[in-house]
Amino acid sequence: MKKTALQGKTTKPIKKSSQPLAAESSNSRIQMVDVARKAGVSAATVSRALSGNPSIPESTRNRIAEIAGSMGYRVNHSAANLRRGQTNVIGVVVLISDTQPISDPFILGLIGYIADALNANGNSMLLTRVSTEPRATLQTMVSSGQCSGLLVIGQTYHQVLNELEIAGIPMVVWGAQLPDTRYSVVGSNNLTGGYLATSHLLGGGAKRIVYLGESTFPEGKLRYAGYVKALKQYGLKPDKSLHRHCLLSATEIEESIHQLLVEDVAFDAIFAASDVGAIRAISALNSHNIKVPSQVKVVGFDNIPMSAHVQPTLTTINQSIDLAATAMVELLNEKLTGAASRSVVLPAVLIERKSSR
């Protein structure tokens, strides 16, 4: 994961103490007034000095920082930000199914680009994953002063996100634009992506295309809809035996391929709803001595870096997550200044490689 800036735009760095700063606790006896007394200044001066306020001479700021460090005192930045009603910290919340880990290459890539975009904007990043009580957790992150706004990855709790938008929580979500969405969304055109992937396979001569992946969550549902649209345009009807609902784990992908073969289902291509799923499908096919692409063509979705380096290289649908990250930060900035919610749909582009030729 890429590192983000640790200080905001207006905070000037102060000389670090040679001694570690102890974390504050509710039962700590060291208070700001104690630092002020030892330094021979007022508590207000200590507060301004430790926040890097340029109205305090640099030599005084450094001296107070040294004294605070030697006493084990540290400013509670969250409380200070809450009192000022501002913070340069943006919360990045992973709100996806527990079956998709943060270590998923696509998620890691998106987080990395978000970190870069926030850093360029002068923000720090607070990264967390939320799987229970998302409404209370996300609302508290903003109301407590931990962060000024949220960038959310995933729509597992779509209605909760709508409720948070209505409650006035500044937030932008990575995902799919749904008919009843109230919040700002940035995402790829998943319907077009599914259509392009399937049309490419059909145009290359495939007749029996397996859809492999999740199709109940918003993005997967739209990708499957694009798959169905392409089949119909080629005069083909969706075949239930070719729709394999499975998640990203290697075990489930291998089991899906195994079941297709055990059930003697004829197929000549696979459209996987993610690159990770497609790469694991190729591995499973290889284990059954089925060659890609001469016997079965494969197309993925995401264009993660690994897709250009596996063998055979993977044909996929590109998601421009660098542009997505920039758009998410820009839209959040708009919301923090009082602008209305708006969404951005990024184009889906087919990247043709060897797995479908």
DOSE-536552 format. One record per residue (C-alpha): x, y, z; chain; residue number from 1. Coordinates in nm, 2 decimals, decimal comma. Example, Ala and Ser with C-alpha at 12.3 -4.5 7.8 and 13.67 -1.06 7.14 Angstrom:
2
+--------+--------+--------+-----+-----+
:     px :     py :     pz : mol : seq :
+--------+--------+--------+-----+-----+
:   1,23 :  -0,45 :   0,78 :   A :   1 :
:   1,37 :  -0,11 :   0,71 :   A :   2 :
+--------+--------+--------+-----+-----+
***
This chain:
357
+--------+--------+--------+-----+-----+
:     px :     py :     pz : mol : seq :
+--------+--------+--------+-----+-----+
:   0,00 :   0,00 :   0,00 :   A :   1 :
:   0,13 :   0,34 :  -0,09 :   A :   2 :
:   0,19 :   0,59 :   0,20 :   A :   3 :
:   0,00 :   0,91 :   0,23 :   A :   4 :
:   0,11 :   1,24 :   0,38 :   A :   5 :
:   0,10 :   1,25 :   0,76 :   A :   6 :
:   0,03 :   1,62 :   0,80 :   A :   7 :
:  -0,23 :   1,85 :   0,65 :   A :   8 :
:  -0,17 :   2,16 :   0,43 :   A :   9 :
:  -0,16 :   2,42 :   0,70 :   A :  10 :
:   0,04 :   2,23 :   0,96 :   A :  11 :
:   0,41 :   2,31 :   0,97 :   A :  12 :
:   0,65 :   2,04 :   1,08 :   A :  13 :
:   0,81 :   2,08 :   1,42 :   A :  14 :
:   1,14 :   1,94 :   1,54 :   A :  15 :
:   1,09 :   1,58 :   1,66 :   A :  16 :
:   1,19 :   1,49 :   2,02 :   A :  17 :
:   1,47 :   1,24 :   2,06 :   A :  18 :
:   1,24 :   1,06 :   2,30 :   A :  19 :
:   0,92 :   0,87 :   2,20 :   A :  20 :
:   0,59 :   1,03 :   2,27 :   A :  21 :
:   0,37 :   0,83 :   2,50 :   A :  22 :
:   0,02 :   0,77 :   2,39 :   A :  23 :
:  -0,25 :   0,95 :   2,59 :   A :  24 :
:  -0,49 :   0,75 :   2,80 :   A :  25 :
:  -0,79 :   0,84 :   3,01 :   A :  26 :
:  -0,59 :   0,79 :   3,33 :   A :  27 :
:  -0,27 :   0,98 :   3,22 :   A :  28 :
:  -0,18 :   1,25 :   3,47 :   A :  29 :
:   0,02 :   1,46 :   3,22 :   A :  30 :
:  -0,20 :   1,75 :   3,10 :   A :  31 :
:  -0,14 :   2,04 :   2,87 :   A :  32 :
:  -0,12 :   2,27 :   3,18 :   A :  33 :
:   0,16 :   2,06 :   3,31 :   A :  34 :
:   0,36 :   2,11 :   2,99 :   A :  35 :
:   0,28 :   2,49 :   3,00 :   A :  36 :
:   0,39 :   2,52 :   3,37 :   A :  37 :
:   0,73 :   2,35 :   3,29 :   A :  38 :
:   0,78 :   2,56 :   2,98 :   A :  39 :
:   0,68 :   2,88 :   3,15 :   A :  40 :
:   0,41 :   2,97 :   2,90 :   A :  41 :
:   0,03 :   2,95 :   2,89 :   A :  42 :
:  -0,17 :   2,64 :   2,79 :   A :  43 :
:  -0,29 :   2,83 :   2,49 :   A :  44 :
:   0,07 :   2,88 :   2,37 :   A :  45 :
:   0,14 :   2,51 :   2,42 :   A :  46 :
:  -0,17 :   2,42 :   2,21 :   A :  47 :
:  -0,06 :   2,65 :   1,93 :   A :  48 :
:   0,30 :   2,54 :   1,94 :   A :  49 :
:   0,22 :   2,17 :   1,92 :   A :  50 :
:  -0,02 :   2,23 :   1,63 :   A :  51 :
:   0,26 :   2,41 :   1,44 :   A :  52 :
:   0,10 :   2,75 :   1,45 :   A :  53 :
:   0,34 :   3,00 :   1,28 :   A :  54 :
:   0,24 :   3,27 :   1,53 :   A :  55 :
:   0,46 :   3,10 :   1,78 :   A :  56 :
:   0,84 :   3,14 :   1,70 :   A :  57 :
:   1,00 :   2,82 :   1,57 :   A :  58 :
:   1,25 :   2,81 :   1,86 :   A :  59 :
:   0,97 :   2,82 :   2,11 :   A :  60 :
:   0,77 :   2,55 :   1,92 :   A :  61 :
:   1,08 :   2,33 :   1,92 :   A :  62 :
:   1,14 :   2,38 :   2,29 :   A :  63 :
:   0,78 :   2,31 :   2,38 :   A :  64 :
:   0,79 :   2,00 :   2,17 :   A :  65 :
:   1,10 :   1,88 :   2,35 :   A :  66 :
:   0,94 :   1,94 :   2,69 :   A :  67 :
:   0,61 :   1,77 :   2,58 :   A :  68 :
:   0,80 :   1,47 :   2,45 :   A :  69 :
:   1,02 :   1,43 :   2,77 :   A :  70 :
:   0,70 :   1,44 :   2,98 :   A :  71 :
:   0,52 :   1,18 :   2,76 :   A :  72 :
:   0,25 :   1,42 :   2,65 :   A :  73 :
:   0,09 :   1,40 :   2,31 :   A :  74 :
:  -0,19 :   1,61 :   2,16 :   A :  75 :
:  -0,52 :   1,43 :   2,10 :   A :  76 :
:  -0,55 :   1,53 :   1,74 :   A :  77 :
:  -0,90 :   1,39 :   1,70 :   A :  78 :
:  -1,03 :   1,60 :   1,98 :   A :  79 :
:  -0,85 :   1,90 :   1,85 :   A :  80 :
:  -0,99 :   1,86 :   1,50 :   A :  81 :
:  -1,33 :   1,81 :   1,64 :   A :  82 :
:  -1,30 :   2,14 :   1,84 :   A :  83 :
:  -1,19 :   2,32 :   1,53 :   A :  84 :
:  -1,45 :   2,15 :   1,32 :   A :  85 :
:  -1,20 :   2,03 :   1,06 :   A :  86 :
:  -0,95 :   1,76 :   0,97 :   A :  87 :
:  -0,74 :   1,68 :   0,67 :   A :  88 :
:  -0,80 :   1,31 :   0,72 :   A :  89 :
:  -1,02 :   1,12 :   0,48 :   A :  90 :
:  -1,16 :   0,78 :   0,58 :   A :  91 :
:  -1,12 :   0,50 :   0,32 :   A :  92 :
:  -1,37 :   0,23 :   0,41 :   A :  93 :
:  -1,37 :  -0,12 :   0,26 :   A :  94 :
:  -1,73 :  -0,23 :   0,26 :   A :  95 :
:  -1,73 :  -0,55 :   0,06 :   A :  96 :
:  -1,83 :  -0,90 :   0,13 :   A :  97 :
:  -1,61 :  -1,10 :   0,37 :   A :  98 :
:  -1,55 :  -1,34 :   0,09 :   A :  99 :
:  -1,34 :  -1,08 :  -0,09 :   A : 100 :
:  -1,03 :  -0,99 :   0,11 :   A : 101 :
:  -0,86 :  -0,65 :   0,11 :   A : 102 :
:  -0,56 :  -0,85 :  -0,03 :   A : 103 :
:  -0,75 :  -0,90 :  -0,35 :   A : 104 :
:  -0,52 :  -0,74 :  -0,62 :   A : 105 :
:  -0,80 :  -0,51 :  -0,76 :   A : 106 :
:  -0,89 :  -0,38 :  -0,41 :   A : 107 :
:  -0,52 :  -0,32 :  -0,33 :   A : 108 :
:  -0,47 :  -0,14 :  -0,66 :   A : 109 :
:  -0,77 :   0,09 :  -0,60 :   A : 110 :
:  -0,66 :   0,17 :  -0,25 :   A : 111 :
:  -0,31 :   0,25 :  -0,37 :   A : 112 :
:  -0,44 :   0,50 :  -0,63 :   A : 113 :
:  -0,68 :   0,65 :  -0,37 :   A : 114 :
:  -0,38 :   0,70 :  -0,14 :   A : 115 :
:  -0,19 :   0,88 :  -0,42 :   A : 116 :
:  -0,49 :   1,10 :  -0,51 :   A : 117 :
:  -0,54 :   1,20 :  -0,14 :   A : 118 :
:  -0,17 :   1,27 :  -0,10 :   A : 119 :
:  -0,17 :   1,50 :  -0,40 :   A : 120 :
:  -0,47 :   1,68 :  -0,24 :   A : 121 :
:  -0,29 :   1,73 :   0,09 :   A : 122 :
:  -0,49 :   1,47 :   0,28 :   A : 123 :
:  -0,40 :   1,18 :   0,51 :   A : 124 :
:  -0,58 :   0,85 :   0,48 :   A : 125 :
:  -0,75 :   0,64 :   0,75 :   A : 126 :
:  -0,80 :   0,29 :   0,62 :   A : 127 :
:  -1,05 :   0,05 :   0,78 :   A : 128 :
:  -1,26 :  -0,24 :   0,69 :   A : 129 :
:  -1,62 :  -0,25 :   0,82 :   A : 130 :
:  -1,83 :  -0,57 :   0,83 :   A : 131 :
:  -2,07 :  -0,51 :   1,12 :   A : 132 :
:  -2,29 :  -0,21 :   1,22 :   A : 133 :
:  -2,18 :  -0,01 :   0,91 :   A : 134 :
:  -2,42 :   0,28 :   0,97 :   A : 135 :
:  -2,31 :   0,36 :   1,32 :   A : 136 :
:  -1,94 :   0,30 :   1,24 :   A : 137 :
:  -1,93 :   0,52 :   0,93 :   A : 138 :
:  -2,14 :   0,80 :   1,09 :   A : 139 :
:  -1,92 :   0,80 :   1,40 :   A : 140 :
:  -1,60 :   0,82 :   1,19 :   A : 141 :
:  -1,71 :   1,17 :   1,07 :   A : 142 :
:  -1,91 :   1,29 :   1,37 :   A : 143 :
:  -1,62 :   1,21 :   1,61 :   A : 144 :
:  -1,37 :   1,42 :   1,42 :   A : 145 :
:  -1,16 :   1,12 :   1,30 :   A : 146 :
:  -1,21 :   1,23 :   0,94 :   A : 147 :
:  -1,39 :   1,49 :   0,74 :   A : 148 :
:  -1,53 :   1,26 :   0,48 :   A : 149 :
:  -1,54 :   0,90 :   0,35 :   A : 150 :
:  -1,44 :   0,72 :   0,04 :   A : 151 :
:  -1,62 :   0,38 :   0,05 :   A : 152 :
:  -1,52 :   0,08 :  -0,16 :   A : 153 :
:  -1,82 :  -0,15 :  -0,22 :   A : 154 :
:  -2,20 :  -0,15 :  -0,20 :   A : 155 :
:  -2,27 :  -0,45 :   0,02 :   A : 156 :
:  -2,49 :  -0,22 :   0,24 :   A : 157 :
:  -2,65 :  -0,01 :  -0,04 :   A : 158 :
:  -2,95 :   0,10 :   0,17 :   A : 159 :
:  -2,73 :   0,19 :   0,46 :   A : 160 :
:  -2,53 :   0,41 :   0,23 :   A : 161 :
:  -2,85 :   0,58 :   0,11 :   A : 162 :
:  -2,94 :   0,65 :   0,48 :   A : 163 :
:  -2,59 :   0,80 :   0,55 :   A : 164 :
:  -2,63 :   1,03 :   0,24 :   A : 165 :
:  -2,97 :   1,15 :   0,37 :   A : 166 :
:  -2,81 :   1,20 :   0,71 :   A : 167 :
:  -2,56 :   1,44 :   0,55 :   A : 168 :
:  -2,24 :   1,23 :   0,58 :   A : 169 :
:  -2,00 :   1,35 :   0,31 :   A : 170 :
:  -1,92 :   1,03 :   0,12 :   A : 171 :
:  -1,83 :   0,90 :  -0,23 :   A : 172 :
:  -1,86 :   0,52 :  -0,31 :   A : 173 :
:  -1,68 :   0,30 :  -0,56 :   A : 174 :
:  -1,94 :   0,07 :  -0,72 :   A : 175 :
:  -2,23 :   0,07 :  -0,97 :   A : 176 :
:  -2,49 :   0,33 :  -1,04 :   A : 177 :
:  -2,82 :   0,18 :  -0,92 :   A : 178 :
:  -3,17 :   0,32 :  -1,00 :   A : 179 :
:  -3,24 :   0,43 :  -0,64 :   A : 180 :
:  -2,89 :   0,55 :  -0,55 :   A : 181 :
:  -2,89 :   0,87 :  -0,34 :   A : 182 :
:  -2,51 :   0,89 :  -0,28 :   A : 183 :
:  -2,22 :   0,98 :  -0,52 :   A : 184 :
:  -2,09 :   0,68 :  -0,71 :   A : 185 :
:  -1,77 :   0,64 :  -0,92 :   A : 186 :
:  -1,74 :   0,31 :  -1,12 :   A : 187 :
:  -1,70 :   0,15 :  -1,45 :   A : 188 :
:  -1,97 :   0,08 :  -1,70 :   A : 189 :
:  -2,02 :  -0,28 :  -1,59 :   A : 190 :
:  -2,31 :  -0,35 :  -1,83 :   A : 191 :
:  -2,10 :  -0,24 :  -2,13 :   A : 192 :
:  -1,80 :  -0,43 :  -2,00 :   A : 193 :
:  -2,00 :  -0,75 :  -1,97 :   A : 194 :
:  -2,14 :  -0,70 :  -2,32 :   A : 195 :
:  -1,79 :  -0,63 :  -2,47 :   A : 196 :
:  -1,64 :  -0,93 :  -2,31 :   A : 197 :
:  -1,91 :  -1,17 :  -2,43 :   A : 198 :
:  -1,94 :  -1,01 :  -2,78 :   A : 199 :
:  -1,56 :  -1,05 :  -2,82 :   A : 200 :
:  -1,59 :  -1,43 :  -2,75 :   A : 201 :
:  -1,89 :  -1,47 :  -2,97 :   A : 202 :
:  -1,72 :  -1,28 :  -3,25 :   A : 203 :
:  -1,42 :  -1,51 :  -3,22 :   A : 204 :
:  -1,64 :  -1,82 :  -3,28 :   A : 205 :
:  -1,75 :  -1,92 :  -2,93 :   A : 206 :
:  -2,10 :  -2,06 :  -2,90 :   A : 207 :
:  -2,11 :  -2,20 :  -2,54 :   A : 208 :
:  -1,98 :  -1,93 :  -2,30 :   A : 209 :
:  -1,97 :  -2,00 :  -1,93 :   A : 210 :
:  -2,04 :  -1,70 :  -1,70 :   A : 211 :
:  -1,82 :  -1,76 :  -1,40 :   A : 212 :
:  -1,86 :  -1,54 :  -1,09 :   A : 213 :
:  -2,08 :  -1,34 :  -0,86 :   A : 214 :
:  -2,40 :  -1,21 :  -1,01 :   A : 215 :
:  -2,61 :  -1,10 :  -0,71 :   A : 216 :
:  -2,41 :  -0,79 :  -0,60 :   A : 217 :
:  -2,46 :  -0,47 :  -0,81 :   A : 218 :
:  -2,15 :  -0,48 :  -1,02 :   A : 219 :
:  -2,17 :  -0,86 :  -1,09 :   A : 220 :
:  -2,54 :  -0,83 :  -1,17 :   A : 221 :
:  -2,47 :  -0,57 :  -1,44 :   A : 222 :
:  -2,18 :  -0,77 :  -1,59 :   A : 223 :
:  -2,41 :  -1,07 :  -1,62 :   A : 224 :
:  -2,68 :  -0,85 :  -1,78 :   A : 225 :
:  -2,42 :  -0,74 :  -2,04 :   A : 226 :
:  -2,34 :  -1,11 :  -2,10 :   A : 227 :
:  -2,71 :  -1,19 :  -2,16 :   A : 228 :
:  -2,75 :  -0,88 :  -2,39 :   A : 229 :
:  -2,46 :  -1,00 :  -2,61 :   A : 230 :
:  -2,60 :  -1,36 :  -2,63 :   A : 231 :
:  -2,94 :  -1,23 :  -2,74 :   A : 232 :
:  -2,79 :  -1,01 :  -3,01 :   A : 233 :
:  -2,62 :  -1,32 :  -3,15 :   A : 234 :
:  -2,95 :  -1,51 :  -3,14 :   A : 235 :
:  -2,86 :  -1,72 :  -2,84 :   A : 236 :
:  -3,05 :  -1,78 :  -2,52 :   A : 237 :
:  -2,89 :  -1,79 :  -2,18 :   A : 238 :
:  -2,83 :  -2,15 :  -2,07 :   A : 239 :
:  -2,87 :  -2,21 :  -1,69 :   A : 240 :
:  -2,61 :  -2,49 :  -1,71 :   A : 241 :
:  -2,35 :  -2,23 :  -1,82 :   A : 242 :
:  -2,42 :  -1,98 :  -1,54 :   A : 243 :
:  -2,19 :  -2,08 :  -1,26 :   A : 244 :
:  -2,24 :  -1,86 :  -0,95 :   A : 245 :
:  -1,93 :  -1,86 :  -0,75 :   A : 246 :
:  -1,70 :  -1,63 :  -0,56 :   A : 247 :
:  -1,33 :  -1,57 :  -0,60 :   A : 248 :
:  -1,17 :  -1,84 :  -0,39 :   A : 249 :
:  -0,95 :  -2,09 :  -0,58 :   A : 250 :
:  -1,15 :  -2,38 :  -0,42 :   A : 251 :
:  -1,49 :  -2,25 :  -0,56 :   A : 252 :
:  -1,34 :  -2,18 :  -0,90 :   A : 253 :
:  -1,19 :  -2,52 :  -0,92 :   A : 254 :
:  -1,51 :  -2,68 :  -0,80 :   A : 255 :
:  -1,71 :  -2,49 :  -1,07 :   A : 256 :
:  -1,48 :  -2,61 :  -1,35 :   A : 257 :
:  -1,48 :  -2,96 :  -1,21 :   A : 258 :
:  -1,87 :  -2,97 :  -1,20 :   A : 259 :
:  -1,89 :  -2,85 :  -1,56 :   A : 260 :
:  -1,68 :  -3,14 :  -1,66 :   A : 261 :
:  -1,85 :  -3,40 :  -1,44 :   A : 262 :
:  -2,19 :  -3,28 :  -1,57 :   A : 263 :
:  -2,05 :  -3,31 :  -1,92 :   A : 264 :
:  -2,16 :  -2,95 :  -2,00 :   A : 265 :
:  -2,02 :  -2,85 :  -2,34 :   A : 266 :
:  -1,85 :  -2,51 :  -2,34 :   A : 267 :
:  -1,59 :  -2,34 :  -2,55 :   A : 268 :
:  -1,53 :  -2,01 :  -2,36 :   A : 269 :
:  -1,54 :  -1,86 :  -2,02 :   A : 270 :
:  -1,63 :  -1,50 :  -1,92 :   A : 271 :
:  -1,52 :  -1,46 :  -1,56 :   A : 272 :
:  -1,65 :  -1,16 :  -1,37 :   A : 273 :
:  -1,30 :  -1,08 :  -1,24 :   A : 274 :
:  -0,94 :  -1,13 :  -1,34 :   A : 275 :
:  -0,87 :  -1,33 :  -1,03 :   A : 276 :
:  -1,15 :  -1,56 :  -1,12 :   A : 277 :
:  -1,03 :  -1,59 :  -1,48 :   A : 278 :
:  -0,67 :  -1,66 :  -1,38 :   A : 279 :
:  -0,78 :  -1,93 :  -1,14 :   A : 280 :
:  -1,01 :  -2,08 :  -1,41 :   A : 281 :
:  -0,72 :  -2,10 :  -1,65 :   A : 282 :
:  -0,52 :  -2,29 :  -1,38 :   A : 283 :
:  -0,82 :  -2,53 :  -1,32 :   A : 284 :
:  -0,85 :  -2,59 :  -1,69 :   A : 285 :
:  -0,48 :  -2,66 :  -1,71 :   A : 286 :
:  -0,51 :  -2,92 :  -1,43 :   A : 287 :
:  -0,76 :  -3,10 :  -1,65 :   A : 288 :
:  -0,53 :  -3,08 :  -1,96 :   A : 289 :
:  -0,77 :  -2,84 :  -2,13 :   A : 290 :
:  -0,57 :  -2,58 :  -2,33 :   A : 291 :
:  -0,64 :  -2,21 :  -2,33 :   A : 292 :
:  -0,72 :  -2,07 :  -2,58 :   A : 293 :
:  -0,72 :  -2,35 :  -2,84 :   A : 294 :
:  -0,99 :  -2,55 :  -2,66 :   A : 295 :
:  -1,14 :  -2,29 :  -2,43 :   A : 296 :
:  -1,11 :  -1,91 :  -2,46 :   A : 297 :
:  -1,11 :  -1,70 :  -2,15 :   A : 298 :
:  -1,19 :  -1,33 :  -2,08 :   A : 299 :
:  -1,17 :  -1,16 :  -1,74 :   A : 300 :
:  -1,27 :  -0,83 :  -1,59 :   A : 301 :
:  -1,05 :  -0,56 :  -1,41 :   A : 302 :
:  -0,72 :  -0,55 :  -1,60 :   A : 303 :
:  -0,51 :  -0,60 :  -1,28 :   A : 304 :
:  -0,13 :  -0,59 :  -1,35 :   A : 305 :
:  -0,10 :  -0,97 :  -1,32 :   A : 306 :
:  -0,33 :  -1,02 :  -1,62 :   A : 307 :
:  -0,06 :  -0,90 :  -1,86 :   A : 308 :
:   0,20 :  -1,15 :  -1,71 :   A : 309 :
:   0,01 :  -1,48 :  -1,67 :   A : 310 :
:   0,04 :  -1,74 :  -1,94 :   A : 311 :
:  -0,14 :  -1,71 :  -2,17 :   A : 312 :
:  -0,18 :  -1,34 :  -2,11 :   A : 313 :
:  -0,54 :  -1,25 :  -2,02 :   A : 314 :
:  -0,79 :  -1,07 :  -2,23 :   A : 315 :
:  -0,99 :  -0,85 :  -2,00 :   A : 316 :
:  -1,21 :  -0,55 :  -1,95 :   A : 317 :
:  -1,01 :  -0,25 :  -1,82 :   A : 318 :
:  -1,13 :  -0,05 :  -1,52 :   A : 319 :
:  -0,94 :   0,28 :  -1,50 :   A : 320 :
:  -0,89 :   0,28 :  -1,13 :   A : 321 :
:  -0,63 :   0,56 :  -1,15 :   A : 322 :
:  -0,90 :   0,79 :  -1,30 :   A : 323 :
:  -1,15 :   0,65 :  -1,06 :   A : 324 :
:  -0,94 :   0,74 :  -0,75 :   A : 325 :
:  -0,89 :   1,10 :  -0,88 :   A : 326 :
:  -1,27 :   1,13 :  -0,95 :   A : 327 :
:  -1,36 :   1,00 :  -0,60 :   A : 328 :
:  -1,14 :   1,26 :  -0,43 :   A : 329 :
:  -1,27 :   1,54 :  -0,66 :   A : 330 :
:  -1,63 :   1,45 :  -0,59 :   A : 331 :
:  -1,57 :   1,43 :  -0,22 :   A : 332 :
:  -1,41 :   1,77 :  -0,22 :   A : 333 :
:  -1,72 :   1,90 :  -0,40 :   A : 334 :
:  -1,94 :   1,75 :  -0,13 :   A : 335 :
:  -1,73 :   1,89 :   0,15 :   A : 336 :
:  -1,79 :   2,24 :   0,00 :   A : 337 :
:  -2,17 :   2,18 :   0,00 :   A : 338 :
:  -2,22 :   2,07 :  -0,36 :   A : 339 :
:  -2,49 :   1,83 :  -0,45 :   A : 340 :
:  -2,42 :   1,46 :  -0,51 :   A : 341 :
:  -2,32 :   1,35 :  -0,86 :   A : 342 :
:  -2,18 :   1,03 :  -1,00 :   A : 343 :
:  -1,91 :   0,94 :  -1,26 :   A : 344 :
:  -1,93 :   0,64 :  -1,49 :   A : 345 :
:  -1,60 :   0,55 :  -1,64 :   A : 346 :
:  -1,58 :   0,37 :  -1,98 :   A : 347 :
:  -1,52 :   0,00 :  -2,01 :   A : 348 :
:  -1,25 :  -0,10 :  -2,26 :   A : 349 :
:  -1,17 :  -0,44 :  -2,39 :   A : 350 :
:  -0,79 :  -0,53 :  -2,37 :   A : 351 :
:  -0,73 :  -0,82 :  -2,61 :   A : 352 :
:  -0,45 :  -1,07 :  -2,52 :   A : 353 :
:  -0,36 :  -1,43 :  -2,60 :   A : 354 :
:  -0,62 :  -1,61 :  -2,38 :   A : 355 :
:  -0,90 :  -1,54 :  -2,63 :   A : 356 :
:  -0,72 :  -1,56 :  -2,96 :   A : 357 :
+--------+--------+--------+-----+-----+
***
